């Protein structure tokens, strides 16, 4: 088996398939190797498989590192019992204590990495509250080590903010992200800055601040290019495309999704490909190109299903229902919306839940169930206002 650094470089080069091919038969007890396999699974969108592997990695790595730290401390303690303590023994004792300290910091750093990756999986699968709890635990682990793990503290704060954003705590998320951005700017970290601008752009979209959101996504793309990060650039185009669509710039929407698609085409990123197809379908639907939009939705449906991403699959079902509704296939539209409702119900995706309820009310009304439709519609609008979301005003999309 090749060194851990070899596989880390493959992941950094966005080659998760190569990692999995090489480590397909691994059955050892090295937590770091299971972490690498989990990362490869996550990059391919296999989030549930990744969660199981992260948990295994955390357990094995914790056992190995605790044993290593304990051995160093035991050596130091045994040397301390010598009377008198020679200069050589004293130096060895101090060296053992220092090695224990270094091992503890190395353990904390990798343990935080593992937990934050786990949090990302839960967030993507729609369990934002669990993601937040895990990220908060990672933050506590980083804080315990003091200034030595400041970078990891920032990463934990960033993931906490993303979890808050996912379940609608937009102002809280924005406050944390602003502080994270200041740190990345001070460090001239282009990748970090790009990610935060992308995340804030998404918050602006949810708040209805489309002009500000467009500017943030453009900054994210520019910084990704500056840092040579093609995948971050692709996700920047997706963000810009999405907010352009809501803001009425459908040509800009389609053009930016095409830019993203060209990058994802040569990657192993199944999620990115699904995301682009779904977003492109939304734009084509708004242009009235219903058959072309449906073809894109079907691709997205297949890809999201293959990685068991039920939350984003809910958005695909919602989009398909809108096409069917506009083609007067109300019974089929109702089926898709009921499926979307079921998929969103098991997640913290509030926006998806509300959009589905609004669309469901419209279809039920068209089918003549006025009383039920009005109740669903009123409840959805009331909930949107309570959550500080403006999705009930997006019916035109």
ZAGU-498986 format. One record per atom (N, C-alpha, C): x, y, z; residue in one letter. Coordinates in steps of 0.05 Angstrom, whole numbers, padded with zeros to 5 digits, always signed. Atoms other than C-alpha are relative to their C-alpha. Last residue first. Example, Ala and Ser with C-alpha at 12.3 -4.5 7.8 and 13.67 -1.06 7.14 Angstrom:
-00016-00024-00001S+00273-00021+00143S-00015+00022+00014S+00018-00024+00000A+00246-00090+00156A+00018+00024+00000A
END
This chain:
-00023+00016+00009X-00803+00615-00214X-00008-00029-00004X-00006-00005+00028X-00864+00660-00212X+00023-00017-00011X+00019+00017+00016X-00885+00628-00146X+00006+00004-00030X-00014+00010+00024X-00822+00659-00114X-00018-00017-00018X+00001-00021+00021X-00859+00704-00064X+00012-00010-00027X+00028-00001+00009X-00874+00644-00019X-00004+00021-00021X+00005+00019+00021X-00799+00632-00016X-00029+00001-00010X+00018-00013+00019X-00787+00695+00024X-00009-00018-00023X-00005+00007+00028X-00757+00664+00086X-00020+00013-00018X-00015-00022+00012X-00754+00694+00156X+00008-00006-00029X-00028+00008+00004X-00774+00628+00189X+00017+00022-00013X-00011+00006-00027X-00839+00657+00216X+00030-00007-00002X-00004-00026-00013X-00854+00688+00148X+00013-00004+00028X-00022-00014+00014X-00843+00621+00113X+00006+00027+00015X-00025+00012-00009X-00887+00586+00165X+00024+00014-00012X-00005-00007-00028X-00944+00634+00154X+00026-00011+00010X-00008-00028-00001X-00938+00626+00079X+00006+00009+00028X-00027-00002+00012X-00939+00550+00084X+00010+00029+00001X-00020+00011-00019X-00998+00549+00132X+00028+00004-00010X-00002-00019-00022X-01038+00595+00086X+00020-00009+00021X-00013-00024+00010X-01024+00551+00025X+00004+00020+00023X-00028+00006+00005X-01040+00485+00060X+00015+00025-00007X-00013+00005-00027X-01105+00514+00088X+00030-00005-00003X-00003-00025-00014X-01124+00544+00020X+00013-00004+00027X-00020-00016+00013X-01112+00479-00017X+00006+00026+00015X-00025+00012-00008X-01153+00438+00032X+00024+00016-00011X-00003-00003-00029X-01213+00484+00023X+00027-00010+00010X-00006-00028-00008X-01205+00490-00052X+00006+00003+00030X+00000+00003-00029X-01201+00416-00070X+00008+00027+00013X+00026-00006-00012X-01221+00428-00143X-00002-00003+00030X+00016+00025+00000X-01163+00395-00179X-00026+00003+00014X+00007+00005+00028X-01134+00464-00195X-00017-00026-00003X+00020-00020+00008X-01137+00480-00121X-00010-00006-00029X+00025+00008-00013X-01101+00415-00105X-00023+00019-00007X+00010+00024+00015X-01047+00433-00156X-00027-00009+00012X+00008-00008+00027X-01037+00503-00127X-00013-00023-00015X+00025-00015-00003X-01036+00478-00055X-00011+00008-00027X+00021+00019-00005X-00984+00426-00073X-00027+00014+00002X+00006+00012+00025X-00940+00480-00103X-00023-00020+00003X+00012-00020+00017X-00943+00520-00039X-00009-00012-00027X+00027-00004-00010X-00930+00458+00004X-00015+00021-00018X+00017+00023+00007X-00871+00439-00039X-00029+00004+00009X+00005-00001+00029X-00840+00508-00035X-00019-00023-00009X+00019-00022+00006X-00848+00507+00040X-00007+00001-00029X+00026+00008-00012X-00815+00439+00051X-00021+00021-00008X+00012+00021+00017X-00759+00457+00003X-00027-00009+00010X+00007-00012+00026X-00745+00521+00041X-00014-00020-00018X+00025-00015-00003X-00747+00485+00108X-00009+00012-00026X+00001-00018+00023X-00694+00433+00090X-00027+00015+00000X+00002-00027-00011X-00684+00403+00160X-00003+00021-00022X-00024-00017+00000X-00697+00333+00132X-00006+00027+00014X-00021+00013-00017X-00744+00273+00138X+00025+00017+00002X+00010+00003-00028X-00804+00314+00114X+00021-00012+00018X-00008-00023-00016X-00766+00336+00052X-00008-00003+00029X-00029-00002-00001X-00769+00267+00020X+00009+00024+00018X-00011+00022-00017X-00842+00256+00037X+00030+00002+00003X+00008-00005-00028X-00863+00324+00010X+00011-00021+00019X-00018-00021-00010X-00823+00312-00054X-00006+00006+00030X-00027+00012-00004X-00860+00246-00063X+00020+00021+00011X+00002+00017-00024X-00927+00280-00052X+00026-00014+00006X-00001-00017-00023X-00905+00333-00102X-00003-00016+00026X-00028-00009-00004X-00887+00281-00155X+00002+00018+00025X-00016+00023-00009X-00955+00247-00147X+00029+00009+00006X+00007+00006-00028X-00993+00313-00151X+00017-00022+00011X-00014-00021-00016X-00956+00331-00216X-00005-00005+00030X-00028+00008-00001X-00978+00264-00246X+00016+00021+00017X-00002+00024-00016X-01051+00279-00229X+00029-00009+00003X+00002-00006-00028X-01044+00350-00255X+00002-00024+00018X+00000+00028-00009X-01018+00335-00324X-00001+00001+00031X+00027+00008-00008X-01038+00404-00349X-00002-00030+00007X+00010+00016+00023X-00971+00414-00385X-00027-00012+00006X+00002-00019+00023X-00956+00471-00336X-00009-00014-00025X+00022-00019-00005X-00971+00424-00278X-00005+00018-00024X+00025+00015+00004X-00925+00371-00307X-00025+00017+00004X+00002+00005+00029X-00868+00420-00312X-00026-00014-00006X+00007-00026+00012X-00881+00444-00240X-00003-00003-00031X+00028-00006-00004X-00883+00372-00216X-00009+00026-00013X+00015+00017+00018X-00816+00358-00247X-00030+00005+00002X-00003-00011+00026X-00787+00417-00209X-00015-00016-00021X+00015-00025+00000X-00815+00393-00142X+00001+00013-00028X+00029+00008+00002X-00790+00322-00156X-00017+00025-00001X+00004+00011+00027X-00720+00350-00171X-00030-00007-00003X+00001-00023+00018X-00722+00392-00107X-00005-00009-00029X+00025-00014-00005X-00738+00330-00067X-00004+00024-00018X+00020+00014+00017X-00680+00294-00100X-00028+00012+00004X-00002-00013+00026X-00637+00349-00068X-00019-00015-00020X+00008-00028-00001X-00661+00326+00000X+00000+00013-00027X+00029-00003+00001X-00659+00251-00015X-00009+00029+00001X+00003-00027-00010X-00586+00248-00034X-00030+00007-00002X+00019-00001-00022X-00582+00172-00040X-00002+00028+00012X-00016-00007-00024X-00519+00175-00084X-00018+00003+00025X-00024+00018-00002X-00551+00137-00142X+00017+00006+00024X+00009+00026-00010X-00618+00172-00129X+00024-00018+00004X+00005-00004-00029X-00585+00240-00138X-00009-00026+00013X-00026-00005-00013X-00556+00217-00205X-00004+00003+00030X-00016+00024+00000X-00621+00186-00231X+00026+00003+00016X+00014+00020-00016X-00664+00245-00211X+00017-00026+00002X-00005-00008-00028X-00613+00294-00240X-00013-00020+00019X-00029+00005-00005X-00615+00258-00307X+00006+00005+00030X-00002+00029-00002X-00692+00257-00304X+00029-00009+00004X+00010+00009-00026X-00693+00331-00287X+00004-00030+00003X-00021-00007-00020X-00649+00346-00348X-00009-00009+00028X-00023+00018+00005X-00697+00309-00394X+00022+00005+00020X+00006+00026-00011X-00755+00345-00362X+00022-00020-00004X-00003-00001-00029X-00723+00412-00376X-00005-00027+00012X-00029-00001-00006X-00714+00395-00449X+00005+00000+00030X-00010+00027+00007X-00788+00375-00454X+00030-00002+00006X+00008+00021-00019X-00810+00437-00417X+00011-00027-00005X-00010+00023+00014X-00772+00491-00454X-00005-00025+00017X+00022+00014+00014X-00817+00546-00427X+00009-00023-00016X+00000-00009+00028X-00757+00591-00409X-00023-00013-00016X+00008-00028+00000X-00773+00581-00336X-00001+00012-00028X+00028+00000-00006X-00769+00506-00347X-00011+00028+00000X+00014+00007+00025X-00702+00514-00381X-00030+00000+00004X-00002-00022+00019X-00676+00550-00319X-00015-00005-00026X+00016-00022-00010X-00702+00498-00271X+00000+00024-00019X+00028+00007+00006X-00674+00442-00315X-00018+00023+00010X+00005-00006+00028X-00606+00476-00313X-00029-00005-00007X+00001-00029+00003X-00609+00476-00237X-00005+00008-00029X+00024-00010-00013X-00626+00402-00235X-00003+00030-00004X+00023+00008+00017X-00573+00384-00286X-00026+00010+00012X+00000-00016+00024X-00520+00425-00249X-00024-00007-00018X+00007-00028-00008X-00536+00395-00181X-00003+00017-00025X+00029+00001-00006X-00534+00324-00210X-00010+00028+00006X+00014+00005+00026X-00466+00337-00242X-00030+00000+00004X-00002-00023+00016X-00439+00368-00178X-00015-00003-00027X+00018-00020-00012X-00465+00310-00136X+00000+00025-00017X+00027+00007+00007X-00432+00260-00182X-00020+00021+00010X+00019-00011-00019X-00364+00294-00175X-00029-00005-00010X+00015+00023-00011X-00316+00247-00211X-00023+00010+00018X-00005+00006-00028X-00292+00304-00256X-00015-00025+00009X-00026+00014-00001X-00285+00319-00330X+00007-00007+00029X+00000+00022+00020X-00359+00336-00340X+00026-00017+00003X+00008+00025-00013X-00359+00377-00275X+00002-00024-00019X-00020+00007-00020X-00318+00433-00308X-00007-00027+00012X-00025+00006+00014X-00360+00438-00372X+00022-00009+00020X+00002+00027+00012X-00424+00433-00330X+00026-00008-00014X-00004+00020-00021X-00404+00493-00289X+00001-00028-00011X-00028-00002-00008X-00397+00536-00351X+00007-00020+00022X-00016+00013+00021X-00463+00509-00377X+00030+00002+00006X+00002+00029-00004X-00496+00526-00310X+00017-00014-00022X-00018+00007-00022X-00469+00597-00319X-00002-00029+00007X-00028-00003+00008X-00500+00605-00388X+00019-00008+00022X-00008+00022+00017X-00567+00577-00366X+00029+00001-00008X+00002+00025-00014X-00574+00625-00308X+00010-00023-00017X-00024+00002-00017X-00548+00685-00346X+00000-00026+00016X-00023+00005+00017X-00600+00671-00399X+00025-00002+00016X+00000+00029+00007X-00654+00665-00345X+00024-00007-00018X-00020+00001+00021X-00639+00733-00313X+00004-00030-00009X+00011-00004+00027X-00704+00738-00275X+00019+00000-00023X+00001-00029+00006X-00676+00748-00204X-00009+00006-00029X+00021-00011-00017X-00694+00676-00185X-00003+00030-00005X+00027+00010+00008X-00656+00651-00246X-00022+00013+00017X+00007-00014+00024X-00595+00696-00232X-00028-00009-00009X+00011-00026-00008X-00593+00669-00161X-00008+00017-00024X+00024+00003-00016X-00586+00598-00186X-00013+00027+00008X+00022+00009+00018X-00536+00613-00241X-00027-00001+00015X+00007-00023+00016X-00491+00652-00193X-00023-00006-00019X+00012-00019-00018X-00491+00594-00144X-00010+00025-00015X+00027+00011-00008X-00478+00543-00199X-00015+00020+00018X+00017-00003+00023X-00421+00586-00227X-00029-00010+00006X+00006-00029+00002X-00390+00589-00158X-00019+00006-00023X+00022-00004-00019X-00397+00513-00153X-00007+00030+00002X+00024+00012+00010X-00356+00507-00216X-00024+00005+00018X+00009-00017+00022X-00303+00556-00192X-00027-00010-00010X+00012-00023-00013X-00297+00517-00127X-00011+00020-00020X+00025+00009-00012X-00285+00455-00169X-00015+00023+00014X+00020+00003+00021X-00233+00490-00213X-00027-00008+00012X+00018+00021-00010X-00191+00515-00154X-00024-00003-00019X-00002+00024+00017X-00133+00553-00184X-00017-00023+00007X-00012+00022-00014X-00129+00601-00125X+00003-00025-00016X-00026-00009-00010X-00141+00662-00168X+00015-00022+00015X-00018-00001+00022X-00196+00625-00205X+00028+00008+00009X-00005+00028+00007X-00230+00608-00140X+00020-00002-00023X-00020+00011-00020X-00222+00680-00118X+00006-00029-00006X-00025-00014+00005X-00257+00706-00182X+00022-00011+00019X-00011+00011+00025X-00313+00654-00175X+00028+00012-00005X-00007+00028-00005X-00327+00672-00102X+00014-00012-00025X-00025+00000-00015X-00325+00746-00119X+00010-00028+00006X-00021-00009+00018X-00377+00735-00173X+00027+00001+00014X-00006+00024+00016X-00420+00695-00123X+00022+00007-00021X-00015+00019-00016X-00416+00753-00074X+00008-00025-00016X-00027-00010-00004X-00435+00804-00127X+00016-00019+00017X-00015+00002+00025X-00495+00763-00148X+00029+00009+00003X-00007+00028+00004X-00517+00757-00076X+00015-00005-00026X-00023+00005-00017X-00515+00832-00065X+00010-00029-00004X-00022-00016+00011X-00561+00843-00125X+00026-00006+00016X-00012+00012+00024X-00607+00786-00104X+00024+00015-00011X-00019-00022+00007X-00621+00807-00032X+00016-00009-00025X+00011-00017+00021X-00683+00763-00026X+00018+00022-00009X+00010-00024-00012X-00661+00735+00042X-00013+00019-00021X+00022+00007-00017X-00653+00665+00014X-00013+00024+00013X+00022+00010+00017X-00611+00691-00043X-00024-00006+00017X+00013-00023+00014X-00569+00733+00004X-00023-00009-00017X+00017-00013-00020X-00556+00670+00045X-00014+00024-00012X+00023+00016-00004X-00531+00634-00017X-00019+00011+00021X+00017-00004+00024X-00484+00691-00034X-00026-00016+00003X+00015-00024-00005X-00458+00686+00037X-00019+00007-00023X+00019+00005-00021X-00438+00614+00025X-00018+00024+00006X+00020+00017+00011X-00404+00630-00041X-00022-00005+00020X+00016-00017+00018X-00367+00688-00010X-00023-00016-00013X+00017-00017-00016X-00346+00641+00046X-00017+00019-00017X+00022+00016-00012X-00321+00588-00002X-00019+00018+00016X+00019+00008+00021X-00281+00637-00044X-00024-00015+00012X+00016-00023+00007X-00249+00667+00018X-00021-00006-00021X+00018-00006-00023X-00226+00599+00042X-00018+00023-00006X+00020+00022-00001X-00197+00581-00026X-00021+00005+00022X+00019-00005+00021X-00162+00649-00032X-00023-00021+00000X+00010+00027+00007X-00128+00644+00036X-00022+00003-00021X-00001+00001+00030X-00091+00711+00041X-00007-00028-00010X-00019+00021+00008X-00084+00697+00116X+00005-00002-00030X-00025-00006-00014X-00116+00763+00137X+00022-00020-00008X-00011-00023+00013X-00170+00752+00085X+00027+00007+00012X-00011+00009+00026X-00183+00682+00111X+00013+00023-00015X-00023+00017-00005X-00191+00709+00182X+00013-00009-00026X-00021-00019-00009X-00238+00765+00161X+00026-00016+00005X-00011-00014+00024X-00279+00714+00122X+00023+00018+00008X-00016+00019+00014X-00288+00671+00185X+00014+00013-00024X-00025+00003-00015X-00313+00731+00223X+00019-00020-00013X-00014-00026+00002X-00364+00748+00169X+00027-00002+00015X-00015+00000+00026X-00383+00674+00165X+00015+00026-00004X-00023+00018-00002X-00401+00673+00239X+00017+00002-00025X-00018-00011-00020X-00447+00734+00234X+00026-00017+00002X-00014-00023+00012X-00478+00709+00170X+00020+00012+00019X-00020+00010+00019X-00496+00642+00201X+00017+00022-00012X-00021+00012-00016X-00530+00676+00260X+00022-00011-00018X-00015-00022-00012X-00569+00721+00212X+00023-00011+00017X-00016-00014+00020X-00590+00661+00169X+00017+00022+00013X-00011-00021-00019X-00614+00613+00223X+00019+00018-00016X+00014-00025+00000X-00655+00576+00169X+00009+00022+00019X+00027+00001-00013X-00638+00504+00179X-00011+00027+00007X+00016+00021+00011X-00583+00500+00126X-00027-00002+00014X+00012-00009+00025X-00554+00567+00144X-00020-00020-00010X+00020-00021-00008X-00542+00544+00216X-00015+00010-00025X+00023+00014-00011X-00508+00482+00188X-00022+00019+00008X+00014+00013+00023X-00464+00525+00143X-00024-00017+00010X+00016-00021+00015X-00447+00570+00202X-00015-00013-00023X+00023-00007-00017X-00426+00510+00245X-00018+00020-00015X+00020+00022+00003X-00383+00486+00187X-00024+00005+00017X+00011-00001+00027X-00347+00554+00184X-00022-00022-00004X+00019-00022+00000X-00338+00555+00260X-00014+00002-00028X+00023+00009-00016X-00305+00486+00256X-00022+00022+00000X+00015+00020+00017X-00259+00509+00199X-00025-00010+00015X+00013-00015+00021X-00239+00570+00240X-00017-00018-00017X+00022-00014-00013X-00223+00527+00301X-00017+00016-00021X+00021+00020-00004X-00182+00482+00256X-00024+00012+00014X+00011+00006+00027X-00140+00541+00232X-00024-00019+00003X+00018-00022+00008X-00131+00563+00305X-00013-00006-00027X+00019+00010+00019X-00102+00495+00325X-00021+00021-00009X-00013+00019+00018X-00038+00517+00359X-00019-00010-00022X-00008-00012+00026X-00073+00578+00388X+00011-00020-00021X-00010-00027+00001X-00107+00536+00443X+00008+00010-00028X-00029+00000+00008X-00111+00460+00443X+00011+00029-00002X-00015+00013-00022X-00178+00460+00481X+00030+00001-00005X-00004-00020-00020X-00207+00508+00429X+00017-00010+00024X-00021-00018+00009X-00197+00456+00375X+00007+00021+00021X-00025+00015+00001X-00235+00402+00413X+00023+00018-00009X-00009+00003-00028X-00290+00451+00431X+00027-00014+00001X-00010-00026-00009X-00296+00470+00357X+00011-00002+00029X-00027-00004+00013X-00301+00397+00337X+00012+00027+00009X-00019+00017-00015X-00358+00389+00387X+00028+00002-00011X-00004-00014-00026X-00393+00449+00355X+00019-00017+00018X-00019-00022+00006X-00384+00417+00286X+00007+00015+00026X-00026+00012+00005X-00417+00353+00311X+00021+00021-00004X-00010+00011-00026X-00475+00391+00342X+00028-00012-00004X-00008-00022-00018X-00485+00433+00279X+00012-00011+00026X-00025-00011+00011X-00485+00371+00233X+00011+00023+00019X-00021+00020-00008X-00537+00339+00279X+00027+00010-00010X-00004-00003-00029X-00580+00402+00271X+00021-00019+00011X-00017-00023-00006X-00570+00404+00196X+00006+00002+00030X+00001-00001-00029X-00597+00334+00184X+00019+00022+00010X+00023-00014-00011X-00614+00344+00110X-00002+00000+00030X+00022+00019-00001X-00568+00293+00077X-00025+00012+00014X+00008+00005+00028X-00520+00349+00057X-00025-00019+00000X+00012-00025+00010X-00516+00372+00130X-00011-00005-00028X+00027-00002-00013X-00504+00300+00155X-00014+00025-00011X+00017+00021+00010X-00447+00292+00105X-00029+00002+00011X+00008-00007+00027X-00416+00359+00121X-00019-00021-00012X+00020-00020-00002X-00417+00341+00196X-00010+00008-00028X+00025+00014-00008X-00379+00277+00182X-00023+00020+00001X+00008+00014+00024X-00325+00317+00145X-00027-00015+00005X+00011-00021+00018X-00322+00364+00205X-00010-00013-00027X+00027-00009-00009X-00315+00305+00252X-00013+00021-00019X+00019+00021+00004X-00258+00274+00213X-00028+00008+00008X+00005+00004+00029X-00220+00339+00207X-00021-00022-00005X+00017-00023+00008X-00229+00352+00282X-00007-00003-00030X+00026+00005-00011X-00201+00283+00299X-00020+00021-00008X+00012+00020+00018X-00142+00296+00252X-00029-00007+00010X+00003-00011+00027X-00124+00361+00287X-00015-00020-00018X+00022-00020+00001X-00138+00334+00357X-00005+00010-00028X+00026+00014-00004X-00095+00272+00347X-00023+00019-00003X+00004+00013+00026X-00037+00314+00319X-00027-00016+00001X+00008-00020+00020X-00044+00359+00380X-00005-00012-00027X+00026-00009-00008X-00043+00300+00428X-00011+00021-00020X+00019+00020+00008X+00016+00269+00392X-00029+00008+00006X+00002-00001+00030X+00054+00334+00398X-00020-00021-00010X+00014-00025+00007X+00039+00337+00473X-00004+00002-00030X+00028+00004-00007X+00059+00264+00483X-00017+00024-00007X+00012+00018+00020X+00123+00276+00445X-00029-00005+00006X+00004-00016+00024X+00138+00336+00490X-00012-00017-00022X+00022-00018-00005X+00127+00293+00552X-00007+00017-00024X+00024+00017+00001X+00172+00239+00524X-00025+00017+00005X+00005+00007+00028X+00226+00291+00509X-00025-00017-00003X+00011-00024+00012X+00221+00318+00580X-00007-00005-00030X+00027-00005-00012X+00231+00248+00608X-00014+00023-00013X+00018+00020+00012X+00289+00234+00560X-00028+00004+00010X+00004-00008+00028X+00323+00299+00581X-00019-00019-00014X+00018-00024-00001X+00313+00282+00655X-00006+00009-00029X+00028+00009-00005X+00341+00212+00643X-00019+00023+00000X+00009+00015+00023X+00403+00241+00610X-00029-00009+00004X+00006-00020+00021X+00413+00293+00665X-00011-00014-00025X-00023-00009+00015X+00407+00238+00717X-00008+00020-00021X+00005+00000+00029X+00347+00235+00763X+00024+00011-00015X+00004-00027+00013X+00368+00218+00834X-00004-00004-00030X-00012-00018-00019X+00324+00181+00847X+00029-00007+00005X-00028+00005-00006X+00286+00150+00789X+00011+00022+00018X-00003+00015-00026X+00211+00155+00796X+00029-00005+00007X+00003-00019-00022X+00206+00211+00743X+00005-00014+00027X-00025-00013-00003X+00232+00162+00690X+00000+00019+00025X-00019+00020-00010X+00171+00118+00700X+00028+00013+00005X+00007+00005-00028X+00124+00178+00693X+00020-00020+00012X-00008-00024-00016X+00157+00201+00628X-00004-00005+00030X-00029-00002+00000X+00153+00131+00598X+00010+00023+00018X-00009+00021-00018X+00080+00126+00619X+00030+00000+00002X+00004-00009-00027X+00066+00193+00587X+00009-00020+00021X-00019-00022-00005X+00096+00171+00521X-00002+00009+00029X-00027+00012-00001X+00058+00104+00523X+00021+00021+00006X-00003+00014-00026X-00008+00139+00540X+00028-00012+00004X-00003-00021-00021X-00001+00186+00481X+00005-00012+00027X-00026-00012+00005X+00010+00126+00434X+00006+00022+00021X-00021+00019-00008X-00048+00087+00463X+00027+00012-00002X+00001+00000-00029X-00094+00148+00458X+00021-00019+00011X-00013-00024-00010X-00072+00156+00386X+00001+00001+00030X-00028+00000+00006X-00088+00085+00366X+00015+00023+00012X-00012+00021-00016X-00156+00082+00401X+00031+00000-00004X+00000-00008-00029X-00177+00150+00374X+00014-00021+00017X-00020-00021-00003X-00156+00132+00303X+00002+00008+00029X-00027+00012+00002X-00195+00067+00305X+00022+00020+00005X-00004+00019-00022X-00259+00100+00332X+00028-00012-00001X-00003-00014-00025X-00255+00161+00287X+00006-00019+00023X-00026-00014+00000X-00242+00119+00225X+00005+00014+00027X-00020+00021-00004X-00301+00073+00239X+00028+00013+00003X+00004+00010-00028X-00347+00133+00248X+00021-00021+00007X-00010-00020-00018X-00319+00164+00184X-00002-00009+00029X-00029+00001+00001X-00331+00099+00147X+00013+00021+00018X-00008+00025-00014X-00404+00094+00168X+00031-00002+00001X+00006-00002-00029X-00415+00167+00149X+00010-00024+00016X-00021-00017-00011X-00380+00158+00081X-00004+00002+00031X-00024+00017-00002X-00427+00101+00063X+00023+00015+00014X+00006+00020-00021X-00486+00146+00079X+00023-00019+00004X-00001-00012-00027X-00456+00204+00039X-00005-00020+00022X+00009+00024-00014X-00438+00168-00026X+00000+00007+00030X+00028-00003-00007X-00434+00235-00063X-00012-00024+00015X+00016+00013+00021X-00370+00219-00100X-00030+00001+00007X-00004-00015+00024X-00332+00269-00057X-00016-00012-00023X+00015-00025-00002X-00362+00236+00004X+00002+00016-00025X+00029+00005+00002X-00339+00167-00017X-00016+00025+00000X+00005+00006+00028X-00268+00193-00029X-00029-00006-00005X-00001-00026+00015X-00269+00226+00039X-00005-00005-00029X+00025-00015-00005X-00292+00160+00071X-00001+00026-00016X+00021+00014+00015X-00235+00122+00038X-00027+00015+00003X-00005-00007+00028X-00186+00175+00065X-00021-00014-00018X+00008-00028+00004X-00216+00169+00135X+00003+00008-00029X+00030+00000+00001X-00212+00093+00131X-00010+00028-00004X+00007+00012+00026X-00138+00101+00115X-00030-00001-00004X-00005-00021+00020X-00128+00149+00174X-00007-00011-00028X+00023-00020+00002X-00162+00100+00221X+00004+00020-00022X-00010-00028+00000X-00110+00046+00206X-00023+00019-00004X+00011-00014-00023X-00140-00021+00226X+00011+00028+00003X-00016-00004-00023X-00132-00062+00163X-00013+00015+00022X+00015+00011-00023X-00183-00087+00113X+00016+00002+00026X-00012-00006-00026X-00163-00052+00049X-00018-00010+00023X-00002+00024-00016X-00189-00088-00013X+00012+00005+00028X+00025+00016+00001X-00216-00028-00051X+00001-00024+00019X+00005+00009-00027X-00158+00017-00031X-00024-00018+00003X-00024+00009-00012X-00128+00028-00100X-00004-00012+00028X-00010+00023+00015X-00194+00032-00136X+00024-00012+00013X+00017+00023-00005X-00224+00076-00082X+00010-00025-00014X-00004+00008-00028X-00167+00126-00086X-00015-00026+00006X-00027+00013-00001X-00169+00128-00162X+00006-00009+00028X+00002+00026+00012X-00244+00141-00159X+00026-00015+00001X+00009+00020-00019X-00233+00198-00111X-00002-00028-00011X+00000+00026+00013X-00191+00238-00161X-00009-00022+00020X+00028+00009+00007X-00205+00310-00142X-00001-00026-00016X+00002-00002+00029X-00131+00331-00144X-00028-00008-00010X-00004-00029+00006X-00133+00343-00069X-00003+00006-00030X+00024-00014-00008X-00162+00273-00062X+00002+00030-00006X+00021+00008+00020X-00105+00244-00103X-00026+00014+00007X-00005-00015+00025X-00055+00283-00061X-00021-00006-00021X+00008-00028-00006X-00085+00255+00003X+00003+00017-00024X+00029+00000+00002X-00078+00185-00027X-00011+00028+00006X+00006+00006+00028X-00003+00194-00038X-00031+00002-00005X-00003-00025+00016X+00005+00227+00030X-00007-00003-00029X+00024-00016-00003X-00022+00164+00064X+00000+00025-00017X+00001-00017-00024X+00037+00124+00036X-00027+00016+00000X-00015-00025+00002X+00024+00070-00017X-00003+00017+00025X+00017-00024+00000X+00000+00000+00000X+00017+00025+00000X
END
